[in-house]
């Protein structure tokens, strides 16, 4: 080696020498407030029901849901996204349990609101798939196809009963054309102008939803490719984004997160509203399964996936690890 000077002259490794150094120069920081906990509440059960494909996740009872909400709040999580799971006998072609003021989701919203008030942002899934006997996100026409405009009428009703129950944010997730505008009008009509809309702007038809369908007891027949987005398309997402913003979306989402980080980054660069990403059930299940086999380090994998989603531009991340991760962050985990 030359005794004068050294090669290479630039040494980026100097900024990686110690944990303290790496923490100081980190470009992306994951915080508990970035996280939102998705939670399922099942009608008619007295004990939580484990979800086989999602180790550690359950279908809650009303009581355990209240406890989960408090635990999330105490950990510093910002919000909770609620999904209702009705009794099978209450499912029908129109998903009427979804608009029943005493339906399981509306009851759960009231329960959580009574427990945590406005200290935790209460969000609700606004979709019919949990409540229909055919498992689709909308009502069907005579040919068995999802009827977009008839479904919008049902979404308007859902938005109103969820708002009446006390929800802070509704999440229309069915990917119907015009859903954000119809929901905004429905909320404003009943004086619920303060209820926000988290638009599922880019929701792709994904293989990674499999465990979720167990979680909500889905009765799906066929697939959702005629309304969820084609995984091959990016420009289509940008068109959906423009439409959702024009219709009044307060926040926008990309779902799934991991396989669509390019979409997430493009969306985040293009808007001046908050951007969310949903780390879905299949993403969760893959990490848990590989960790259970001893193939990966569970904690490192969890934090790496979440940091990647945050780095791509998500200000809010829906993840089933929300409370656990928030607790570990509060304890100094990096």
DOVO-933237 format. One record per residue (C-alpha): residue number from 1; residue in three letters; x, y, z. Coordinates in Angstrom, 1 decimal. Example, Ala and Ser with C-alpha at 12.3 -4.5 7.8 and 13.67 -1.06 7.14 Angstrom:
! DOVO-933237
num = 1 | residu = ALA | c1 = 12.3 | c2 = -4.5 | c3 = 7.8
num = 2 | residu = SER | c1 = 13.7 | c2 = -1.1 | c3 = 7.1
//
This chain:
! DOVO-933237
num = 1 | residu = UNK | c1 = 0.0 | c2 = 0.0 | c3 = 0.0
num = 2 | residu = UNK | c1 = 1.2 | c2 = 3.5 | c3 = -0.8
num = 3 | residu = UNK | c1 = 2.6 | c2 = 5.0 | c3 = 2.4
num = 4 | residu = UNK | c1 = 1.2 | c2 = 8.4 | c3 = 1.6
num = 5 | residu = UNK | c1 = -2.6 | c2 = 8.6 | c3 = 1.5
num = 6 | residu = UNK | c1 = -4.8 | c2 = 5.6 | c3 = 1.1
num = 7 | residu = UNK | c1 = -7.1 | c2 = 3.9 | c3 = -1.3
num = 8 | residu = UNK | c1 = -10.0 | c2 = 4.1 | c3 = -1.4
num = 9 | residu = UNK | c1 = -10.3 | c2 = 7.7 | c3 = -0.4
num = 10 | residu = UNK | c1 = -14.0 | c2 = 7.6 | c3 = 0.2
num = 11 | residu = UNK | c1 = -15.0 | c2 = 5.2 | c3 = 3.0
num = 12 | residu = UNK | c1 = -18.7 | c2 = 5.1 | c3 = 3.6
num = 13 | residu = UNK | c1 = -18.1 | c2 = 2.3 | c3 = 6.1
num = 14 | residu = UNK | c1 = -17.0 | c2 = 5.0 | c3 = 8.6
num = 15 | residu = UNK | c1 = -20.7 | c2 = 5.7 | c3 = 9.1
num = 16 | residu = UNK | c1 = -21.5 | c2 = 2.0 | c3 = 9.9
num = 17 | residu = UNK | c1 = -18.9 | c2 = 1.4 | c3 = 12.6
num = 18 | residu = UNK | c1 = -21.1 | c2 = 1.2 | c3 = 15.7
num = 19 | residu = UNK | c1 = -24.8 | c2 = 0.8 | c3 = 16.6
num = 20 | residu = UNK | c1 = -24.7 | c2 = 4.4 | c3 = 17.9
num = 21 | residu = UNK | c1 = -23.3 | c2 = 5.7 | c3 = 14.6
num = 22 | residu = UNK | c1 = -25.7 | c2 = 3.8 | c3 = 12.5
num = 23 | residu = UNK | c1 = -28.6 | c2 = 5.0 | c3 = 14.6
num = 24 | residu = UNK | c1 = -27.4 | c2 = 8.6 | c3 = 14.3
num = 25 | residu = UNK | c1 = -27.2 | c2 = 8.6 | c3 = 10.5
num = 26 | residu = UNK | c1 = -30.3 | c2 = 6.4 | c3 = 9.8
num = 27 | residu = UNK | c1 = -32.3 | c2 = 7.9 | c3 = 7.0
num = 28 | residu = UNK | c1 = -35.5 | c2 = 6.1 | c3 = 7.9
num = 29 | residu = UNK | c1 = -36.9 | c2 = 5.8 | c3 = 11.4
num = 30 | residu = UNK | c1 = -39.7 | c2 = 3.5 | c3 = 12.4
num = 31 | residu = UNK | c1 = -41.9 | c2 = 4.9 | c3 = 15.2
num = 32 | residu = UNK | c1 = -44.9 | c2 = 3.4 | c3 = 17.1
num = 33 | residu = UNK | c1 = -47.1 | c2 = 6.3 | c3 = 15.8
num = 34 | residu = UNK | c1 = -46.4 | c2 = 5.0 | c3 = 12.2
num = 35 | residu = UNK | c1 = -48.4 | c2 = 1.8 | c3 = 13.0
num = 36 | residu = UNK | c1 = -52.0 | c2 = 0.8 | c3 = 12.7
num = 37 | residu = UNK | c1 = -53.3 | c2 = -2.5 | c3 = 14.1
num = 38 | residu = UNK | c1 = -55.8 | c2 = -4.5 | c3 = 11.9
num = 39 | residu = UNK | c1 = -58.1 | c2 = -6.5 | c3 = 14.2
num = 40 | residu = UNK | c1 = -60.9 | c2 = -9.0 | c3 = 13.7
num = 41 | residu = UNK | c1 = -64.0 | c2 = -9.3 | c3 = 15.9
num = 42 | residu = UNK | c1 = -66.2 | c2 = -12.3 | c3 = 15.6
num = 43 | residu = UNK | c1 = -69.8 | c2 = -12.5 | c3 = 16.5
num = 44 | residu = UNK | c1 = -71.1 | c2 = -15.1 | c3 = 18.8
num = 45 | residu = UNK | c1 = -67.9 | c2 = -16.4 | c3 = 20.4
num = 46 | residu = UNK | c1 = -67.0 | c2 = -16.4 | c3 = 24.0
num = 47 | residu = UNK | c1 = -63.2 | c2 = -17.0 | c3 = 23.5
num = 48 | residu = UNK | c1 = -60.8 | c2 = -15.7 | c3 = 20.9
num = 49 | residu = UNK | c1 = -60.5 | c2 = -17.9 | c3 = 17.9
num = 50 | residu = UNK | c1 = -56.9 | c2 = -18.5 | c3 = 16.7
num = 51 | residu = UNK | c1 = -56.4 | c2 = -18.0 | c3 = 12.9
num = 52 | residu = UNK | c1 = -54.4 | c2 = -21.1 | c3 = 11.8
num = 53 | residu = UNK | c1 = -52.6 | c2 = -19.4 | c3 = 8.9
num = 54 | residu = UNK | c1 = -51.7 | c2 = -16.3 | c3 = 11.0
num = 55 | residu = UNK | c1 = -49.9 | c2 = -17.5 | c3 = 14.2
num = 56 | residu = UNK | c1 = -50.5 | c2 = -15.1 | c3 = 17.0
num = 57 | residu = UNK | c1 = -53.5 | c2 = -13.4 | c3 = 15.4
num = 58 | residu = UNK | c1 = -57.1 | c2 = -14.2 | c3 = 16.6
num = 59 | residu = UNK | c1 = -60.7 | c2 = -13.4 | c3 = 15.8
num = 60 | residu = UNK | c1 = -61.5 | c2 = -11.4 | c3 = 19.0
num = 61 | residu = UNK | c1 = -64.5 | c2 = -11.5 | c3 = 21.2
num = 62 | residu = UNK | c1 = -65.9 | c2 = -8.1 | c3 = 22.0
num = 63 | residu = UNK | c1 = -64.2 | c2 = -8.1 | c3 = 25.4
num = 64 | residu = UNK | c1 = -60.8 | c2 = -9.1 | c3 = 24.0
num = 65 | residu = UNK | c1 = -61.0 | c2 = -6.6 | c3 = 21.2
num = 66 | residu = UNK | c1 = -61.4 | c2 = -3.9 | c3 = 23.9
num = 67 | residu = UNK | c1 = -58.3 | c2 = -5.1 | c3 = 25.6
num = 68 | residu = UNK | c1 = -56.4 | c2 = -5.2 | c3 = 22.3
num = 69 | residu = UNK | c1 = -57.4 | c2 = -1.6 | c3 = 21.6
num = 70 | residu = UNK | c1 = -56.1 | c2 = -0.5 | c3 = 25.0
num = 71 | residu = UNK | c1 = -52.9 | c2 = -2.4 | c3 = 24.6
num = 72 | residu = UNK | c1 = -52.3 | c2 = -0.8 | c3 = 21.2
num = 73 | residu = UNK | c1 = -53.0 | c2 = 2.6 | c3 = 22.6
num = 74 | residu = UNK | c1 = -50.6 | c2 = 2.1 | c3 = 25.6
num = 75 | residu = UNK | c1 = -47.9 | c2 = 0.9 | c3 = 23.2
num = 76 | residu = UNK | c1 = -48.2 | c2 = 4.1 | c3 = 21.2
num = 77 | residu = UNK | c1 = -49.9 | c2 = 2.7 | c3 = 18.1
num = 78 | residu = UNK | c1 = -51.9 | c2 = 5.4 | c3 = 16.3
num = 79 | residu = UNK | c1 = -54.9 | c2 = 3.5 | c3 = 15.0
num = 80 | residu = UNK | c1 = -56.9 | c2 = 0.3 | c3 = 14.9
num = 81 | residu = UNK | c1 = -58.6 | c2 = -1.0 | c3 = 11.7
num = 82 | residu = UNK | c1 = -61.7 | c2 = -3.1 | c3 = 12.6
num = 83 | residu = UNK | c1 = -63.1 | c2 = -6.0 | c3 = 10.6
num = 84 | residu = UNK | c1 = -66.3 | c2 = -7.7 | c3 = 11.5
num = 85 | residu = UNK | c1 = -66.9 | c2 = -11.4 | c3 = 11.2
num = 86 | residu = UNK | c1 = -70.7 | c2 = -12.1 | c3 = 11.4
num = 87 | residu = UNK | c1 = -72.3 | c2 = -15.5 | c3 = 12.1
num = 88 | residu = UNK | c1 = -72.7 | c2 = -17.5 | c3 = 8.9
num = 89 | residu = UNK | c1 = -76.4 | c2 = -17.6 | c3 = 9.3
num = 90 | residu = UNK | c1 = -76.5 | c2 = -13.8 | c3 = 8.9
num = 91 | residu = UNK | c1 = -74.7 | c2 = -13.7 | c3 = 5.6
num = 92 | residu = UNK | c1 = -76.9 | c2 = -13.1 | c3 = 2.5
num = 93 | residu = UNK | c1 = -76.6 | c2 = -11.9 | c3 = -1.1
num = 94 | residu = UNK | c1 = -76.8 | c2 = -8.2 | c3 = -0.2
num = 95 | residu = UNK | c1 = -74.6 | c2 = -8.3 | c3 = 2.9
num = 96 | residu = UNK | c1 = -77.3 | c2 = -6.8 | c3 = 5.1
num = 97 | residu = UNK | c1 = -75.4 | c2 = -7.5 | c3 = 8.3
num = 98 | residu = UNK | c1 = -72.9 | c2 = -4.9 | c3 = 7.1
num = 99 | residu = UNK | c1 = -75.5 | c2 = -2.2 | c3 = 7.3
num = 100 | residu = UNK | c1 = -77.3 | c2 = -3.4 | c3 = 10.4
num = 101 | residu = UNK | c1 = -76.8 | c2 = -0.8 | c3 = 13.2
num = 102 | residu = UNK | c1 = -76.5 | c2 = -3.7 | c3 = 15.5
num = 103 | residu = UNK | c1 = -74.2 | c2 = -5.7 | c3 = 13.2
num = 104 | residu = UNK | c1 = -70.9 | c2 = -7.0 | c3 = 14.7
num = 105 | residu = UNK | c1 = -68.7 | c2 = -4.3 | c3 = 13.2
num = 106 | residu = UNK | c1 = -70.9 | c2 = -1.4 | c3 = 14.3
num = 107 | residu = UNK | c1 = -71.1 | c2 = -2.9 | c3 = 17.8
num = 108 | residu = UNK | c1 = -67.3 | c2 = -3.3 | c3 = 17.8
num = 109 | residu = UNK | c1 = -66.8 | c2 = 0.3 | c3 = 16.8
num = 110 | residu = UNK | c1 = -69.0 | c2 = 1.4 | c3 = 19.7
num = 111 | residu = UNK | c1 = -67.2 | c2 = -0.9 | c3 = 22.1
num = 112 | residu = UNK | c1 = -63.8 | c2 = 0.4 | c3 = 21.2
num = 113 | residu = UNK | c1 = -64.9 | c2 = 4.0 | c3 = 21.1
num = 114 | residu = UNK | c1 = -66.3 | c2 = 3.6 | c3 = 24.7
num = 115 | residu = UNK | c1 = -63.0 | c2 = 2.1 | c3 = 25.8
num = 116 | residu = UNK | c1 = -60.4 | c2 = 4.5 | c3 = 24.2
num = 117 | residu = UNK | c1 = -62.5 | c2 = 7.5 | c3 = 23.0
num = 118 | residu = UNK | c1 = -60.6 | c2 = 9.7 | c3 = 20.7
num = 119 | residu = UNK | c1 = -57.1 | c2 = 8.7 | c3 = 22.0
num = 120 | residu = UNK | c1 = -56.8 | c2 = 5.9 | c3 = 19.4
num = 121 | residu = UNK | c1 = -57.9 | c2 = 6.5 | c3 = 15.8
num = 122 | residu = UNK | c1 = -60.7 | c2 = 4.0 | c3 = 15.2
num = 123 | residu = UNK | c1 = -60.9 | c2 = 2.9 | c3 = 11.6
num = 124 | residu = UNK | c1 = -63.4 | c2 = 0.5 | c3 = 9.9
num = 125 | residu = UNK | c1 = -63.3 | c2 = -1.7 | c3 = 6.9
num = 126 | residu = UNK | c1 = -66.0 | c2 = -0.5 | c3 = 4.5
num = 127 | residu = UNK | c1 = -66.7 | c2 = -3.5 | c3 = 2.3
num = 128 | residu = UNK | c1 = -69.3 | c2 = -6.2 | c3 = 1.9
num = 129 | residu = UNK | c1 = -67.1 | c2 = -9.3 | c3 = 1.5
num = 130 | residu = UNK | c1 = -67.4 | c2 = -10.4 | c3 = 5.1
num = 131 | residu = UNK | c1 = -71.2 | c2 = -10.2 | c3 = 5.0
num = 132 | residu = UNK | c1 = -72.1 | c2 = -11.7 | c3 = 1.7
num = 133 | residu = UNK | c1 = -72.9 | c2 = -15.4 | c3 = 1.2
num = 134 | residu = UNK | c1 = -70.9 | c2 = -15.4 | c3 = -2.1
num = 135 | residu = UNK | c1 = -67.9 | c2 = -13.6 | c3 = -0.6
num = 136 | residu = UNK | c1 = -67.6 | c2 = -10.8 | c3 = -3.1
num = 137 | residu = UNK | c1 = -67.1 | c2 = -7.2 | c3 = -2.2
num = 138 | residu = UNK | c1 = -70.4 | c2 = -6.1 | c3 = -3.8
num = 139 | residu = UNK | c1 = -73.8 | c2 = -7.2 | c3 = -4.8
num = 140 | residu = UNK | c1 = -74.2 | c2 = -9.4 | c3 = -7.9
num = 141 | residu = UNK | c1 = -76.3 | c2 = -8.9 | c3 = -11.0
num = 142 | residu = UNK | c1 = -78.4 | c2 = -11.5 | c3 = -12.7
num = 143 | residu = UNK | c1 = -75.3 | c2 = -12.8 | c3 = -14.5
num = 144 | residu = UNK | c1 = -73.3 | c2 = -13.2 | c3 = -11.3
num = 145 | residu = UNK | c1 = -71.1 | c2 = -10.2 | c3 = -11.9
num = 146 | residu = UNK | c1 = -70.4 | c2 = -7.6 | c3 = -9.3
num = 147 | residu = UNK | c1 = -72.7 | c2 = -4.7 | c3 = -10.0
num = 148 | residu = UNK | c1 = -70.6 | c2 = -1.5 | c3 = -9.4
num = 149 | residu = UNK | c1 = -73.4 | c2 = 1.0 | c3 = -9.0
num = 150 | residu = UNK | c1 = -75.7 | c2 = -1.1 | c3 = -6.9
num = 151 | residu = UNK | c1 = -72.8 | c2 = -1.8 | c3 = -4.7
num = 152 | residu = UNK | c1 = -72.1 | c2 = 1.9 | c3 = -4.2
num = 153 | residu = UNK | c1 = -75.6 | c2 = 2.3 | c3 = -2.8
num = 154 | residu = UNK | c1 = -74.7 | c2 = -0.4 | c3 = -0.2
num = 155 | residu = UNK | c1 = -71.4 | c2 = 1.3 | c3 = 0.6
num = 156 | residu = UNK | c1 = -73.2 | c2 = 4.6 | c3 = 1.2
num = 157 | residu = UNK | c1 = -75.4 | c2 = 2.9 | c3 = 3.8
num = 158 | residu = UNK | c1 = -72.4 | c2 = 1.2 | c3 = 5.4
num = 159 | residu = UNK | c1 = -70.5 | c2 = 4.5 | c3 = 5.7
num = 160 | residu = UNK | c1 = -73.5 | c2 = 6.0 | c3 = 7.5
num = 161 | residu = UNK | c1 = -74.0 | c2 = 3.3 | c3 = 10.0
num = 162 | residu = UNK | c1 = -70.3 | c2 = 3.1 | c3 = 10.8
num = 163 | residu = UNK | c1 = -70.2 | c2 = 6.9 | c3 = 11.2
num = 164 | residu = UNK | c1 = -73.2 | c2 = 6.7 | c3 = 13.5
num = 165 | residu = UNK | c1 = -71.4 | c2 = 4.1 | c3 = 15.6
num = 166 | residu = UNK | c1 = -68.5 | c2 = 6.6 | c3 = 16.2
num = 167 | residu = UNK | c1 = -65.8 | c2 = 5.6 | c3 = 13.8
num = 168 | residu = UNK | c1 = -63.1 | c2 = 8.2 | c3 = 13.0
num = 169 | residu = UNK | c1 = -62.0 | c2 = 6.9 | c3 = 9.6
num = 170 | residu = UNK | c1 = -63.8 | c2 = 4.6 | c3 = 7.0
num = 171 | residu = UNK | c1 = -61.8 | c2 = 2.5 | c3 = 4.7
num = 172 | residu = UNK | c1 = -63.7 | c2 = 1.7 | c3 = 1.5
num = 173 | residu = UNK | c1 = -61.8 | c2 = -1.3 | c3 = 0.2
num = 174 | residu = UNK | c1 = -63.9 | c2 = -2.9 | c3 = -2.5
num = 175 | residu = UNK | c1 = -62.3 | c2 = -1.1 | c3 = -5.5
num = 176 | residu = UNK | c1 = -65.6 | c2 = 0.0 | c3 = -6.9
num = 177 | residu = UNK | c1 = -65.5 | c2 = 2.9 | c3 = -9.4
num = 178 | residu = UNK | c1 = -66.7 | c2 = 6.0 | c3 = -7.7
num = 179 | residu = UNK | c1 = -66.7 | c2 = 4.6 | c3 = -4.2
num = 180 | residu = UNK | c1 = -64.8 | c2 = 7.5 | c3 = -2.5
num = 181 | residu = UNK | c1 = -67.2 | c2 = 10.1 | c3 = -3.9
num = 182 | residu = UNK | c1 = -70.3 | c2 = 8.2 | c3 = -2.9
num = 183 | residu = UNK | c1 = -69.0 | c2 = 7.6 | c3 = 0.6
num = 184 | residu = UNK | c1 = -68.0 | c2 = 11.3 | c3 = 1.0
num = 185 | residu = UNK | c1 = -71.5 | c2 = 12.4 | c3 = -0.1
num = 186 | residu = UNK | c1 = -73.2 | c2 = 9.8 | c3 = 2.2
num = 187 | residu = UNK | c1 = -71.2 | c2 = 11.0 | c3 = 5.2
num = 188 | residu = UNK | c1 = -71.7 | c2 = 14.7 | c3 = 4.5
num = 189 | residu = UNK | c1 = -75.4 | c2 = 14.1 | c3 = 4.0
num = 190 | residu = UNK | c1 = -75.9 | c2 = 13.0 | c3 = 7.6
num = 191 | residu = UNK | c1 = -73.6 | c2 = 15.7 | c3 = 9.1
num = 192 | residu = UNK | c1 = -70.5 | c2 = 13.5 | c3 = 9.5
num = 193 | residu = UNK | c1 = -68.1 | c2 = 15.8 | c3 = 7.7
num = 194 | residu = UNK | c1 = -65.4 | c2 = 15.1 | c3 = 10.2
num = 195 | residu = UNK | c1 = -65.2 | c2 = 11.4 | c3 = 9.4
num = 196 | residu = UNK | c1 = -62.2 | c2 = 10.8 | c3 = 7.2
num = 197 | residu = UNK | c1 = -61.8 | c2 = 8.5 | c3 = 4.3
num = 198 | residu = UNK | c1 = -58.8 | c2 = 6.3 | c3 = 3.9
num = 199 | residu = UNK | c1 = -59.1 | c2 = 5.2 | c3 = 0.2
num = 200 | residu = UNK | c1 = -57.9 | c2 = 1.8 | c3 = -0.8
num = 201 | residu = UNK | c1 = -56.5 | c2 = 3.4 | c3 = -3.9
num = 202 | residu = UNK | c1 = -54.2 | c2 = 0.7 | c3 = -5.2
num = 203 | residu = UNK | c1 = -55.6 | c2 = -2.6 | c3 = -4.1
num = 204 | residu = UNK | c1 = -54.2 | c2 = -5.4 | c3 = -6.2
num = 205 | residu = UNK | c1 = -55.6 | c2 = -8.9 | c3 = -6.9
num = 206 | residu = UNK | c1 = -53.0 | c2 = -10.7 | c3 = -4.9
num = 207 | residu = UNK | c1 = -52.2 | c2 = -14.3 | c3 = -3.9
num = 208 | residu = UNK | c1 = -51.1 | c2 = -13.0 | c3 = -0.5
num = 209 | residu = UNK | c1 = -54.7 | c2 = -12.5 | c3 = 0.7
num = 210 | residu = UNK | c1 = -55.1 | c2 = -16.2 | c3 = 1.4
num = 211 | residu = UNK | c1 = -54.8 | c2 = -16.1 | c3 = 5.2
num = 212 | residu = UNK | c1 = -57.1 | c2 = -13.1 | c3 = 5.5
num = 213 | residu = UNK | c1 = -59.9 | c2 = -15.1 | c3 = 4.0
num = 214 | residu = UNK | c1 = -59.7 | c2 = -17.5 | c3 = 6.9
num = 215 | residu = UNK | c1 = -59.5 | c2 = -14.5 | c3 = 9.3
num = 216 | residu = UNK | c1 = -62.8 | c2 = -13.1 | c3 = 8.1
num = 217 | residu = UNK | c1 = -64.5 | c2 = -16.5 | c3 = 7.3
num = 218 | residu = UNK | c1 = -64.8 | c2 = -15.6 | c3 = 3.7
num = 219 | residu = UNK | c1 = -67.3 | c2 = -17.4 | c3 = 1.5
num = 220 | residu = UNK | c1 = -65.7 | c2 = -16.3 | c3 = -1.7
num = 221 | residu = UNK | c1 = -66.7 | c2 = -18.0 | c3 = -4.9
num = 222 | residu = UNK | c1 = -64.5 | c2 = -17.3 | c3 = -7.9
num = 223 | residu = UNK | c1 = -62.0 | c2 = -14.4 | c3 = -7.7
num = 224 | residu = UNK | c1 = -61.9 | c2 = -10.6 | c3 = -7.6
num = 225 | residu = UNK | c1 = -59.9 | c2 = -9.9 | c3 = -10.7
num = 226 | residu = UNK | c1 = -62.7 | c2 = -7.8 | c3 = -12.3
num = 227 | residu = UNK | c1 = -62.5 | c2 = -5.2 | c3 = -9.6
num = 228 | residu = UNK | c1 = -59.1 | c2 = -5.5 | c3 = -7.8
num = 229 | residu = UNK | c1 = -56.1 | c2 = -4.3 | c3 = -9.8
num = 230 | residu = UNK | c1 = -53.9 | c2 = -6.4 | c3 = -12.1
num = 231 | residu = UNK | c1 = -50.5 | c2 = -6.9 | c3 = -10.5
num = 232 | residu = UNK | c1 = -48.9 | c2 = -6.0 | c3 = -13.9
num = 233 | residu = UNK | c1 = -50.1 | c2 = -2.4 | c3 = -13.8
num = 234 | residu = UNK | c1 = -48.6 | c2 = 0.7 | c3 = -12.3
num = 235 | residu = UNK | c1 = -50.1 | c2 = 3.5 | c3 = -14.4
num = 236 | residu = UNK | c1 = -53.5 | c2 = 2.2 | c3 = -13.6
num = 237 | residu = UNK | c1 = -52.8 | c2 = 2.9 | c3 = -9.9
num = 238 | residu = UNK | c1 = -51.9 | c2 = 6.5 | c3 = -10.7
num = 239 | residu = UNK | c1 = -55.2 | c2 = 6.9 | c3 = -12.5
num = 240 | residu = UNK | c1 = -57.0 | c2 = 5.4 | c3 = -9.5
num = 241 | residu = UNK | c1 = -55.1 | c2 = 7.8 | c3 = -7.3
num = 242 | residu = UNK | c1 = -56.1 | c2 = 10.9 | c3 = -9.3
num = 243 | residu = UNK | c1 = -59.8 | c2 = 9.8 | c3 = -9.1
num = 244 | residu = UNK | c1 = -59.7 | c2 = 9.1 | c3 = -5.4
num = 245 | residu = UNK | c1 = -58.2 | c2 = 12.5 | c3 = -4.7
num = 246 | residu = UNK | c1 = -60.7 | c2 = 14.2 | c3 = -6.9
num = 247 | residu = UNK | c1 = -63.5 | c2 = 12.4 | c3 = -5.1
num = 248 | residu = UNK | c1 = -62.4 | c2 = 13.6 | c3 = -1.7
num = 249 | residu = UNK | c1 = -60.0 | c2 = 11.0 | c3 = -0.2
num = 250 | residu = UNK | c1 = -58.3 | c2 = 12.3 | c3 = 2.9
num = 251 | residu = UNK | c1 = -55.6 | c2 = 9.5 | c3 = 2.9
num = 252 | residu = UNK | c1 = -54.7 | c2 = 6.9 | c3 = 0.3
num = 253 | residu = UNK | c1 = -53.4 | c2 = 3.3 | c3 = 0.6
num = 254 | residu = UNK | c1 = -51.4 | c2 = 0.8 | c3 = -1.4
num = 255 | residu = UNK | c1 = -52.2 | c2 = -2.9 | c3 = -0.6
num = 256 | residu = UNK | c1 = -50.4 | c2 = -5.3 | c3 = -0.4
num = 257 | residu = UNK | c1 = -47.2 | c2 = -3.5 | c3 = 0.7
num = 258 | residu = UNK | c1 = -44.2 | c2 = -5.6 | c3 = 0.2
num = 259 | residu = UNK | c1 = -44.7 | c2 = -6.8 | c3 = -3.5
num = 260 | residu = UNK | c1 = -45.7 | c2 = -3.2 | c3 = -4.5
num = 261 | residu = UNK | c1 = -43.1 | c2 = -1.0 | c3 = -3.0
num = 262 | residu = UNK | c1 = -42.5 | c2 = 0.6 | c3 = -6.4
num = 263 | residu = UNK | c1 = -46.2 | c2 = 1.6 | c3 = -6.5
num = 264 | residu = UNK | c1 = -46.0 | c2 = 2.9 | c3 = -3.0
num = 265 | residu = UNK | c1 = -43.0 | c2 = 5.0 | c3 = -3.8
num = 266 | residu = UNK | c1 = -44.6 | c2 = 6.4 | c3 = -6.9
num = 267 | residu = UNK | c1 = -47.8 | c2 = 7.3 | c3 = -5.0
num = 268 | residu = UNK | c1 = -45.9 | c2 = 8.8 | c3 = -2.1
num = 269 | residu = UNK | c1 = -43.9 | c2 = 11.1 | c3 = -4.5
num = 270 | residu = UNK | c1 = -47.1 | c2 = 12.2 | c3 = -6.2
num = 271 | residu = UNK | c1 = -49.4 | c2 = 13.4 | c3 = -3.4
num = 272 | residu = UNK | c1 = -49.7 | c2 = 15.8 | c3 = -0.6
num = 273 | residu = UNK | c1 = -52.0 | c2 = 13.7 | c3 = 1.5
num = 274 | residu = UNK | c1 = -51.0 | c2 = 11.0 | c3 = 4.0
num = 275 | residu = UNK | c1 = -50.0 | c2 = 7.6 | c3 = 2.4
num = 276 | residu = UNK | c1 = -50.7 | c2 = 4.2 | c3 = 4.0
num = 277 | residu = UNK | c1 = -49.6 | c2 = 0.7 | c3 = 3.1
num = 278 | residu = UNK | c1 = -51.1 | c2 = -2.5 | c3 = 4.3
num = 279 | residu = UNK | c1 = -48.7 | c2 = -5.3 | c3 = 5.1
num = 280 | residu = UNK | c1 = -51.2 | c2 = -8.1 | c3 = 4.5
num = 281 | residu = UNK | c1 = -51.9 | c2 = -11.5 | c3 = 5.9
num = 282 | residu = UNK | c1 = -49.7 | c2 = -13.4 | c3 = 3.4
num = 283 | residu = UNK | c1 = -46.7 | c2 = -11.2 | c3 = 4.1
num = 284 | residu = UNK | c1 = -47.2 | c2 = -11.8 | c3 = 7.8
num = 285 | residu = UNK | c1 = -47.7 | c2 = -15.5 | c3 = 7.4
num = 286 | residu = UNK | c1 = -44.5 | c2 = -16.0 | c3 = 5.3
num = 287 | residu = UNK | c1 = -42.3 | c2 = -14.4 | c3 = 7.9
num = 288 | residu = UNK | c1 = -43.9 | c2 = -16.3 | c3 = 10.8
num = 289 | residu = UNK | c1 = -43.7 | c2 = -19.6 | c3 = 8.9
num = 290 | residu = UNK | c1 = -40.1 | c2 = -19.2 | c3 = 7.9
num = 291 | residu = UNK | c1 = -39.2 | c2 = -18.1 | c3 = 11.4
num = 292 | residu = UNK | c1 = -41.0 | c2 = -21.1 | c3 = 12.9
num = 293 | residu = UNK | c1 = -38.8 | c2 = -23.3 | c3 = 10.7
num = 294 | residu = UNK | c1 = -35.7 | c2 = -21.5 | c3 = 11.9
num = 295 | residu = UNK | c1 = -34.9 | c2 = -20.3 | c3 = 8.5
num = 296 | residu = UNK | c1 = -34.9 | c2 = -16.6 | c3 = 9.3
num = 297 | residu = UNK | c1 = -34.5 | c2 = -14.3 | c3 = 12.4
num = 298 | residu = UNK | c1 = -38.1 | c2 = -13.4 | c3 = 13.1
num = 299 | residu = UNK | c1 = -37.5 | c2 = -10.0 | c3 = 14.8
num = 300 | residu = UNK | c1 = -34.9 | c2 = -8.8 | c3 = 12.2
num = 301 | residu = UNK | c1 = -37.2 | c2 = -9.9 | c3 = 9.4
num = 302 | residu = UNK | c1 = -40.2 | c2 = -8.0 | c3 = 10.9
num = 303 | residu = UNK | c1 = -38.3 | c2 = -4.8 | c3 = 11.4
num = 304 | residu = UNK | c1 = -36.6 | c2 = -5.1 | c3 = 8.0
num = 305 | residu = UNK | c1 = -39.9 | c2 = -5.4 | c3 = 6.2
num = 306 | residu = UNK | c1 = -41.5 | c2 = -2.6 | c3 = 8.0
num = 307 | residu = UNK | c1 = -38.5 | c2 = -0.3 | c3 = 7.5
num = 308 | residu = UNK | c1 = -38.6 | c2 = -1.1 | c3 = 3.8
num = 309 | residu = UNK | c1 = -42.3 | c2 = -0.1 | c3 = 3.6
num = 310 | residu = UNK | c1 = -41.6 | c2 = 3.1 | c3 = 5.6
num = 311 | residu = UNK | c1 = -38.6 | c2 = 3.9 | c3 = 3.4
num = 312 | residu = UNK | c1 = -40.7 | c2 = 3.5 | c3 = 0.3
num = 313 | residu = UNK | c1 = -42.9 | c2 = 6.3 | c3 = 1.5
num = 314 | residu = UNK | c1 = -45.6 | c2 = 5.0 | c3 = 3.7
num = 315 | residu = UNK | c1 = -46.4 | c2 = 7.3 | c3 = 6.6
num = 316 | residu = UNK | c1 = -48.8 | c2 = 4.8 | c3 = 8.1
num = 317 | residu = UNK | c1 = -48.4 | c2 = 1.0 | c3 = 8.0
num = 318 | residu = UNK | c1 = -51.2 | c2 = -1.4 | c3 = 8.8
num = 319 | residu = UNK | c1 = -49.5 | c2 = -4.5 | c3 = 10.2
num = 320 | residu = UNK | c1 = -50.6 | c2 = -7.4 | c3 = 12.4
num = 321 | residu = UNK | c1 = -47.3 | c2 = -6.8 | c3 = 14.4
num = 322 | residu = UNK | c1 = -48.2 | c2 = -3.2 | c3 = 15.2
num = 323 | residu = UNK | c1 = -48.6 | c2 = -3.6 | c3 = 19.0
num = 324 | residu = UNK | c1 = -45.6 | c2 = -5.9 | c3 = 19.4
num = 325 | residu = UNK | c1 = -43.4 | c2 = -3.7 | c3 = 17.3
num = 326 | residu = UNK | c1 = -44.5 | c2 = -0.6 | c3 = 19.1
num = 327 | residu = UNK | c1 = -43.7 | c2 = -2.2 | c3 = 22.4
num = 328 | residu = UNK | c1 = -40.2 | c2 = -3.2 | c3 = 21.2
num = 329 | residu = UNK | c1 = -39.5 | c2 = 0.2 | c3 = 19.8
num = 330 | residu = UNK | c1 = -40.5 | c2 = 1.8 | c3 = 23.1
num = 331 | residu = UNK | c1 = -38.1 | c2 = -0.6 | c3 = 24.8
num = 332 | residu = UNK | c1 = -35.3 | c2 = 0.6 | c3 = 22.6
num = 333 | residu = UNK | c1 = -35.2 | c2 = -2.0 | c3 = 19.9
num = 334 | residu = UNK | c1 = -33.6 | c2 = -0.8 | c3 = 16.7
//
